Amino acid sequence: MAIQMACLAGAEVFAVTKGGENVERVRSLGAHRVYDRGEVDWGKAVYKETEKRGVDLVVDSVGESIWPSCLRSLAVGGRLVTYGATTGASGTTEIRLVFWRQLSILGSTMGSPEDYRRAMDLVFRDEITPVVHAVLPLEEARQAHELLEAGEVFGKLVLTP
């Protein structure tokens, strides 16, 4: 949904994923440039493709494995918003990069109830579409967790009673 929201706001969206199939999925959501992190050093690619400027905002749910590239891809005054650590919780930070580029790092779990209402309003007006990987019965919650832990989910898993 972040890709769709950024596009709706008029941003040029650079996205990172893993695997050719996911590259196409991300592109179909509206990302302008998509990098396969298994194929390219996307942090350097973003920096080069922005004429060594970098991007203003990085939204990251992956964590440890891409943390240094997230920071490297930011412009002076850029912000990294992190809301997950699926590959590990110990990201290495080049501290000099943070102060020389005057970066900010913000942790987030969710927005306010008002943020939620505004986001859902976009869904109800068909301006953005939630990405659902699968809808499973509650009895398959274990399988859902296994899919999540294996990193095989693109979008959300929905459990129904």
ABEGO torsion letter per residue (X at the ends): XAAAAAAAAGBBBBBBBBEAAAAAAAAAAGBABBBBAAABBAAAAAAAAAGGAEBABBBBAAEAAAAAAAAAABBBGBBBBBABBAAEABBBBBAAAAAAAGBBBBBBABBBAAAAAAAAAAAAAGABBBBBABBBBAAAAAAAAAAAAAGABBEBBBBBX
